[in-house]
């Protein structure tokens, strides 16, 4: 038995807090992040982006575009400009 297998048995139900630096690929079955997730680069979702009622997607440095749903109505808002739908692209 390798040392890595010994450690994995110990960490099965570990509650780790503080700074964790992981290099390479890490497979996490369930990840719960409280607070802000800051991602540098592009993010690719394998299935869906699931958000609850009254959650908002904000795009742009000054919140140039928002997409929201309250469970009854959906809203696309451009508080800082004009919304253009370009079917030719």
C-alpha positions in Angstrom: 0.0 0.0 0.0 1.4 3.4 -1.0 1.5 6.4 1.3 -1.1 8.2 -0.9 -3.6 5.5 -0.3 -3.0 5.8 3.5 -3.6 9.5 3.3 -6.8 9.2 1.3 -8.3 6.9 3.9 -7.6 9.5 6.6 -9.0 12.4 4.5 -12.3 10.6 3.5 -14.4 12.8 5.8 -11.9 15.6 6.4 -13.1 19.2 7.0 -10.3 21.3 5.7 -10.2 25.1 6.1 -7.6 27.7 5.3 -5.5 28.0 2.1 -5.4 24.9 0.0 -3.1 24.8 -3.1 -3.9 22.0 -5.5 -1.8 21.5 -8.6 -3.0 19.3 -11.4 -6.5 17.8 -11.7 -8.8 17.3 -8.7 -12.1 15.5 -9.0 -14.6 16.7 -6.5 -18.0 15.1 -6.4 -19.8 17.9 -4.5 -18.3 21.4 -4.0 -20.0 24.0 -1.8 -18.4 27.4 -1.8 -19.6 30.1 0.6 -18.7 33.6 -0.6 -17.2 34.6 -3.9 -15.6 32.3 -6.4 -13.0 34.1 -8.4 -12.0 32.3 -11.7 -9.2 33.6 -13.9 -9.8 32.6 -17.5 -12.7 30.9 -19.2 -15.2 28.7 -17.4 -16.9 25.8 -19.2 -20.0 24.1 -17.7 -20.6 20.5 -18.6 -24.4 20.7 -18.2 -26.4 23.6 -16.8 -26.0 26.7 -14.7 -28.6 26.2 -12.1 -29.7 29.3 -10.2 -32.6 29.9 -7.8 -35.5 32.4 -8.0 -34.4 36.0 -7.6 -30.8 35.2 -8.5 -29.1 37.5 -11.1 -26.4 37.0 -13.8 -24.4 40.2 -14.1 -22.3 40.9 -17.2 -19.8 43.8 -17.7 -17.6 45.8 -15.4 -20.4 48.2 -14.5 -23.1 45.6 -14.6 -23.8 46.4 -18.3 -26.3 43.6 -18.7 -28.3 41.5 -16.2 -30.4 38.4 -16.6 -32.8 37.5 -13.8 -35.9 35.5 -13.0 -38.2 35.8 -10.0 -39.9 32.5 -10.6 -42.7 34.1 -12.5 -41.1 36.6 -14.9 -37.7 36.8 -16.6 -35.9 40.1 -17.1 -33.1 41.1 -19.4 -31.9 44.6 -18.4 -29.3 47.0 -19.8 -29.2 49.9 -17.3 -26.2 51.5 -19.0 -27.0 51.2 -22.7 -29.0 49.8 -25.5 -29.8 46.0 -25.9 -29.2 44.8 -29.4 -30.3 41.4 -30.7 -28.3 40.5 -33.8 -29.7 37.6 -35.7 -27.1 38.0 -38.5 -24.1 36.8 -36.3 
